[in-house]
Amino acid sequence: MSNSFSAMIEPVPTPLDVQSKYTIEGFWVDGGTGVNQIWTFNVNADVAVPKFYSPGAQQGMYSLSGTKPNGFESMVGYDTFTGSVGGGRFYIRTRKGVIIKGPIVGGTREGVSFVGSGTWMKS
């Protein structure tokens, strides 16, 4: 089973110009069944930054990449993370060992370090 996956951060529909909460959606193909495994990670960060999203997210494109432990079961539930956002890039590493990274549109010009928590859910 592959530990690689694709992900996206959708634009947040809010009247505010900054955000500290967002949803990351991702998928990988289960090597055993060939079925797409879809999940979401609802994120609460300690730093509010100008709105951002991953390129192509509005068209349903997954432009972020990542690695995960074997099986979704090891990811599901509460998790914490550290990371950075800005300068056109996004990166987080969770306590459960999941890494999500890639280009973003918007955000800060310079990178900002942040920490937070979230919940993994299977869609």
C-alpha positions in Angstrom: 0.0 0.0 0.0 1.4 3.4 -0.9 2.0 6.0 1.8 1.7 8.9 -0.7 -1.5 10.9 -1.2 -2.8 14.1 -2.9 -4.6 16.9 -1.1 -6.1 20.4 -1.5 -7.1 23.3 0.7 -10.3 24.9 -0.5 -11.0 28.6 -0.3 -12.8 29.6 2.9 -16.2 31.2 2.4 -16.0 33.9 5.1 -16.3 37.7 5.0 -13.0 38.0 6.9 -9.7 38.6 5.1 -7.8 36.3 7.4 -8.2 32.7 8.5 -7.0 30.4 11.2 -9.5 27.6 10.5 -9.6 25.6 7.2 -10.2 22.2 5.8 -7.7 20.0 4.0 -9.3 17.4 1.8 -7.2 14.5 0.4 -7.3 11.1 -1.2 -5.2 8.1 -1.9 -5.9 4.9 -3.8 -6.1 1.8 -1.6 -3.6 -0.6 -3.1 -5.5 -3.6 -1.9 -8.9 -2.6 -3.3 -8.1 0.1 -5.8 -10.8 2.3 -4.2 -10.2 6.0 -3.6 -10.0 6.7 0.2 -11.3 10.3 0.8 -10.6 12.1 4.0 -10.7 15.6 5.5 -8.6 17.3 8.2 -10.4 20.2 9.9 -7.6 22.5 11.1 -7.5 25.1 13.9 -4.2 27.0 13.9 -2.8 29.4 16.5 -2.1 32.1 13.9 -4.5 33.9 11.6 -3.0 34.7 8.2 -4.5 36.2 5.0 -6.8 33.8 3.2 -5.1 31.1 1.1 -5.9 27.9 -0.8 -4.2 25.4 -3.0 -4.0 26.1 -6.8 -6.8 24.4 -8.6 -8.9 23.7 -5.5 -11.9 25.6 -6.9 -11.9 23.1 -9.8 -11.4 20.1 -7.6 -7.7 19.6 -8.3 -5.4 18.1 -5.7 -2.2 20.1 -6.0 -0.7 19.4 -2.5 1.2 16.2 -1.8 2.0 14.2 1.3 2.9 11.1 3.1 1.1 9.2 5.8 1.4 6.1 8.0 -0.1 2.9 6.7 -3.9 2.9 6.6 -6.4 5.6 7.4 -7.1 4.0 10.8 -3.8 5.3 12.1 -4.8 8.8 11.1 -8.5 9.1 12.2 -9.4 11.3 15.1 -7.7 14.2 17.0 -4.2 15.2 15.9 -1.8 18.1 16.5 0.7 19.7 14.1 3.5 22.2 13.5 4.1 23.9 10.3 4.6 27.0 8.2 2.5 28.9 5.7 3.4 31.8 3.4 5.7 32.8 0.6 3.5 30.7 -1.7 4.1 27.4 0.2 2.3 25.3 2.8 3.8 22.7 5.1 2.5 20.8 8.2 3.7 17.7 10.0 1.3 16.1 12.5 2.0 14.2 15.7 0.7 11.1 13.9 3.4 11.4 11.3 1.4 12.8 8.4 3.1 15.5 6.2 1.2 17.7 3.8 3.0 20.3 1.7 2.8 22.2 -1.6 2.1 25.5 -3.3 -0.7 27.9 -2.2 -2.4 31.0 -3.6 -2.6 33.9 -1.1 -1.4 33.8 2.5 1.5 35.9 3.7 4.4 37.0 1.6 6.9 35.7 4.2 6.6 32.3 5.8 4.9 32.2 9.3 5.4 29.3 11.7 2.3 28.0 13.3 0.9 25.2 15.5 -2.5 23.8 15.9 -4.8 20.8 16.1 -7.5 19.2 14.1 -9.6 16.2 13.5 -9.2 13.6 10.7 -12.4 12.2 9.3 -13.1 9.8 6.5 -15.5 11.2 3.9 
